[in-house]
Amino acid sequence: MIRAYAKINLGLQILGRRRDGFHDIQTILHPVDIFDEISFDRCDDVCVDCDNPEVPTGSSNVCVRAAAALRDSLGTKKGVRIELKKKIPVSAGLGGGSSDAAAVLNPLPRYWGIDVSPSALRQIAEMIGSDVPYFLRRGTALATGRGEVLKFLDFHLPYWVVVLFPGVPISTKWAYENIRPNPSVQVVDLKRLMLENRTRPNVLVNALRNDFEPLVFRTHETVMRAKESLYRGGADFALMSGSGSAVFGLFQDEVYARDIVNRLRDRYQTFLTGPNFAAPAD
């Protein structure tokens, strides 16, 4: 069984639209203890079974796309049946689909008994989605470009992390189509900010932002309310992840973190990650 871990964005800045239609961004991607489970079985074709009806199981499924792209790249006719057990909320800004795709790409060549170079695997990952290359490794990374330019960091987050999903799926495509970058807003050096101030949440509150928040909060008030509930529950810092709609809070106090998870579980999907979490290697 392969675990495909979710991520949160420790800040997300939209720097501008590129000529290719994508946006240049700056963000720090950090793993949390929420994961999907993937397993393989023999099949003549490439197909997927999933326990979540919100996830398509045809050719548009990201796992099918990843496996099919890998098969074409390797020039093989081998197939695979992918069983996907979803725990990461769909369209939540937690990278679930990208993580699933990477969790297929990494072990599938071994399953088929075919060697593939890391650079070839990365090229396929970039074709599937901007976040997918990040999930080929475990750890924390500064992501720039459209998200595919990665610098992995020696970084640990010394907080309890509470993630709330308000049940509002938000299309990443919609978010990027509707975002209007503000050129007058100062660009923050996220790597330096987080490495120097990870234990100073008062600094993070004033300096760390997600540029998608104003758009999402205007159109989906329930997401804003979820973030506010984290602060009311004692979070030292809170932010929306990715293009939403999941929000996360950083808590120094374990009691507050566990309390809010228990109190809000009837209103939101709630998840708790312990301090200094590092997604284990497969």
C-alpha positions as CSV (number, residue, x, y, z in Angstrom):
1,M,0.0,0.0,0.0
2,I,1.4,3.4,-1.0
3,R,0.6,6.5,1.0
4,A,0.0,9.7,-1.0
5,Y,0.4,12.6,1.5
6,A,-1.3,16.0,1.3
7,K,0.4,19.4,1.5
8,I,-0.3,22.8,2.8
9,N,1.0,26.1,1.4
10,L,3.0,28.2,3.8
11,G,2.2,31.3,1.9
12,L,1.3,31.6,-1.7
13,Q,2.2,34.6,-3.8
14,I,0.9,35.1,-7.4
15,L,3.7,37.1,-9.2
16,G,2.0,37.5,-12.6
17,R,0.7,35.8,-15.7
18,R,3.1,34.2,-18.0
19,R,3.1,34.1,-21.8
20,D,2.2,30.4,-21.8
21,G,-1.0,31.2,-19.8
22,F,0.2,29.9,-16.5
23,H,1.1,32.1,-13.5
24,D,4.5,32.6,-11.8
25,I,4.1,31.8,-8.2
26,Q,6.2,31.6,-5.0
27,T,5.1,29.2,-2.2
28,I,6.4,26.8,0.3
29,L,4.9,23.3,0.1
30,H,4.9,21.3,3.4
31,P,3.5,17.8,4.1
32,V,0.7,17.1,6.6
33,D,-0.5,13.8,8.0
34,I,-3.4,13.3,5.7
35,F,-3.0,10.7,3.0
36,D,-4.7,8.6,0.3
37,E,-3.9,5.0,-0.2
38,I,-3.0,3.4,-3.5
39,S,-2.4,-0.1,-4.5
40,F,-1.8,-1.9,-7.9
41,D,-3.3,-5.1,-9.4
42,R,-2.8,-6.9,-12.7
43,C,-4.8,-5.6,-15.6
44,D,-4.4,-5.6,-19.4
45,D,-5.3,-1.9,-19.6
46,V,-4.9,1.1,-17.3
47,C,-7.9,1.7,-15.0
48,V,-8.8,2.9,-11.5
49,D,-11.2,2.0,-8.8
50,C,-12.0,4.6,-6.2
51,D,-14.1,4.6,-3.1
52,N,-15.1,8.3,-3.5
53,P,-17.9,8.9,-6.0
54,E,-16.6,12.5,-6.5
55,V,-13.5,11.2,-8.2
56,P,-13.8,10.4,-11.9
57,T,-12.6,6.9,-12.8
58,G,-12.3,7.3,-16.6
59,S,-9.5,8.8,-18.7
60,S,-9.7,12.1,-16.9
61,N,-8.7,10.6,-13.6
62,V,-5.2,11.9,-12.7
63,C,-3.9,8.4,-11.8
64,V,-5.0,7.0,-15.1
65,R,-3.4,10.0,-16.9
66,A,-0.2,9.4,-15.0
67,A,0.0,5.7,-15.7
68,A,-1.0,6.1,-19.4
69,A,1.6,8.9,-19.9
70,L,4.3,6.7,-18.2
71,R,3.3,3.7,-20.4
72,D,3.5,5.8,-23.6
73,S,6.9,7.2,-22.5
74,L,8.3,3.7,-21.8
75,G,6.8,2.3,-25.0
76,T,5.2,-0.6,-23.2
77,K,1.7,-2.2,-23.5
78,K,1.6,-3.3,-19.8
79,G,-1.4,-2.3,-17.8
80,V,-2.4,-1.8,-14.2
81,R,-5.5,-1.6,-12.1
82,I,-5.1,1.2,-9.6
83,E,-7.1,1.0,-6.3
84,L,-7.5,4.4,-4.8
85,K,-8.8,5.0,-1.2
86,K,-9.4,8.7,-0.7
87,K,-8.9,10.5,2.6
88,I,-7.7,13.8,1.2
89,P,-10.7,16.0,0.4
90,V,-11.3,16.7,-3.3
91,S,-10.7,20.2,-4.7
92,A,-9.5,21.4,-1.3
93,G,-6.1,23.0,-2.1
94,L,-4.3,20.1,-0.4
95,G,-2.8,18.6,-3.5
96,G,-4.6,15.3,-3.3
97,G,-4.8,14.6,-7.0
98,S,-1.2,15.6,-7.6
99,S,0.0,13.5,-4.8
100,D,-2.0,10.5,-6.1
101,A,-0.4,11.0,-9.6
102,A,3.1,11.0,-8.1
103,A,2.3,8.0,-6.0
104,V,1.5,6.1,-9.2
105,L,4.5,7.4,-11.2
106,N,7.1,6.6,-8.6
107,P,6.6,2.8,-8.0
108,L,4.8,1.8,-11.3
109,P,8.0,1.3,-13.3
110,R,9.2,-1.2,-10.7
111,Y,5.8,-2.9,-10.7
112,W,6.2,-3.3,-14.5
113,G,9.9,-4.3,-14.2
114,I,11.1,-1.4,-16.3
115,D,13.8,1.1,-15.4
116,V,13.2,4.8,-15.9
117,S,15.5,7.7,-15.1
118,P,14.5,10.3,-12.4
119,S,14.7,13.1,-15.1
120,A,12.3,11.2,-17.4
121,L,9.9,10.6,-14.5
122,R,10.0,14.3,-13.6
123,Q,9.2,15.3,-17.2
124,I,6.1,13.1,-17.1
125,A,5.1,14.6,-13.8
126,E,5.4,18.1,-15.1
127,M,3.0,17.2,-18.0
128,I,0.4,15.9,-15.5
129,G,0.3,19.0,-13.3
130,S,2.4,21.8,-11.8
131,D,2.4,20.3,-8.2
132,V,3.1,16.7,-9.3
133,P,7.0,17.0,-9.3
134,Y,6.9,18.1,-5.7
135,F,5.2,14.9,-4.6
136,L,7.8,12.7,-6.3
137,R,9.9,13.4,-3.1
138,R,9.0,13.7,0.6
139,G,9.8,17.0,2.4
140,T,9.3,20.7,2.4
141,A,10.1,22.7,-0.7
142,L,10.1,26.3,-2.0
143,A,8.2,26.2,-5.3
144,T,8.6,28.8,-8.0
145,G,7.9,29.1,-11.7
146,R,4.4,27.7,-12.1
147,G,5.2,25.5,-9.1
148,E,7.5,23.0,-10.8
149,V,10.8,24.7,-9.9
150,L,11.7,23.2,-6.6
151,K,14.3,23.8,-3.9
152,F,13.9,21.3,-1.0
153,L,14.6,22.7,2.4
154,D,15.9,21.4,5.7
155,F,12.7,22.5,7.5
156,H,10.5,21.3,10.4
157,L,7.3,23.0,11.5
158,P,7.2,23.0,15.4
159,Y,3.4,23.3,15.6
160,W,0.3,21.2,15.8
161,V,-1.4,21.7,12.5
162,V,-5.2,21.6,12.3
163,V,-6.7,21.4,8.8
164,L,-10.4,22.2,8.3
165,F,-12.3,21.4,5.1
166,P,-15.5,23.4,4.8
167,G,-17.0,21.0,2.2
168,V,-16.7,23.6,-0.6
169,P,-14.9,22.2,-3.6
170,I,-13.0,25.0,-5.4
171,S,-11.6,24.5,-8.9
172,T,-8.0,25.4,-9.3
173,K,-8.6,26.4,-12.9
174,W,-11.4,28.8,-11.8
175,A,-9.2,30.3,-9.1
176,Y,-6.3,31.0,-11.5
177,E,-8.7,32.4,-14.2
178,N,-10.2,34.8,-11.8
179,I,-7.2,35.9,-9.7
180,R,-5.9,39.5,-10.4
181,P,-2.4,39.9,-9.1
182,N,-1.7,43.2,-7.5
183,P,1.7,44.5,-8.7
184,S,1.8,47.0,-5.8
185,V,1.8,44.3,-3.1
186,Q,5.3,43.6,-1.9
187,V,6.8,40.2,-2.8
188,V,8.1,38.5,0.4
189,D,11.1,36.1,0.4
190,L,9.2,33.1,1.7
191,K,12.2,30.9,2.2
192,R,13.9,33.5,4.4
193,L,10.7,34.4,6.2
194,M,9.9,30.8,7.2
195,L,13.5,29.7,8.1
196,E,14.1,32.8,10.3
197,N,10.6,33.1,11.8
198,R,9.1,29.7,12.1
199,T,8.9,30.0,15.9
200,R,7.5,33.6,15.8
201,P,3.9,33.3,14.7
202,N,3.3,37.0,15.4
203,V,5.7,37.7,12.5
204,L,4.0,35.2,10.3
205,V,0.5,36.7,10.9
206,N,1.8,40.1,9.5
207,A,4.0,38.8,6.7
208,L,2.7,35.5,5.4
209,R,-0.3,35.6,3.0
210,N,-2.1,33.6,0.4
211,D,-3.1,35.7,-2.6
212,F,-6.1,33.6,-3.4
213,E,-7.8,34.4,0.0
214,P,-9.5,37.7,-1.1
215,L,-11.0,36.0,-4.2
216,V,-12.2,32.9,-2.3
217,F,-13.4,34.8,0.7
218,R,-15.5,37.1,-1.5
219,T,-17.2,34.2,-3.3
220,H,-17.2,31.6,-0.5
221,E,-17.9,33.2,2.8
222,T,-17.9,29.8,4.6
223,V,-14.2,29.5,3.9
224,M,-13.5,32.8,5.6
225,R,-15.6,31.6,8.6
226,A,-13.6,28.4,8.8
227,K,-10.4,30.4,9.1
228,E,-11.9,32.7,11.7
229,S,-12.9,29.7,13.7
230,L,-9.3,28.6,13.9
231,Y,-8.2,31.9,15.4
232,R,-11.2,31.8,17.9
233,G,-10.0,28.4,18.9
234,G,-6.5,29.5,19.8
235,A,-4.5,29.2,16.6
236,D,-1.3,31.2,16.6
237,F,-1.5,31.5,12.8
238,A,-4.1,30.5,10.2
239,L,-4.2,30.6,6.4
240,M,-6.0,29.0,3.4
241,S,-4.1,26.3,1.6
242,G,-3.6,26.5,-2.1
243,S,-6.6,27.8,-4.0
244,G,-8.8,26.5,-1.2
245,S,-11.1,25.7,0.3
246,A,-9.2,23.9,3.1
247,V,-7.7,26.2,5.8
248,F,-5.1,25.3,8.4
249,G,-4.1,26.6,11.8
250,L,-0.8,26.4,13.6
251,F,-1.1,25.8,17.3
252,Q,1.7,25.8,19.9
253,D,-0.7,24.4,22.5
254,E,-1.7,20.7,21.9
255,V,-4.8,21.1,24.1
256,Y,-6.2,23.9,22.0
257,A,-5.5,22.0,18.8
258,R,-7.2,18.8,19.9
259,D,-10.1,20.8,21.4
260,I,-10.9,22.6,18.2
261,V,-10.7,19.3,16.2
262,N,-13.2,17.7,18.5
263,R,-15.5,20.8,18.7
264,L,-15.7,21.4,14.9
265,R,-15.8,17.9,13.5
266,D,-19.6,18.1,13.1
267,R,-19.2,21.3,11.0
268,Y,-16.0,20.5,9.0
269,Q,-13.8,17.7,8.0
270,T,-11.0,18.0,10.6
271,F,-7.5,16.7,10.5
272,L,-4.6,16.9,13.0
273,T,-0.9,16.7,12.3
274,G,1.7,16.6,15.1
275,P,4.7,19.0,15.4
276,N,7.7,18.5,13.2
277,F,5.9,16.0,11.0
278,A,7.8,14.5,8.1
279,A,6.1,12.2,5.7
280,P,7.8,8.8,6.0
281,A,9.6,7.3,3.0
282,D,7.8,4.4,1.3
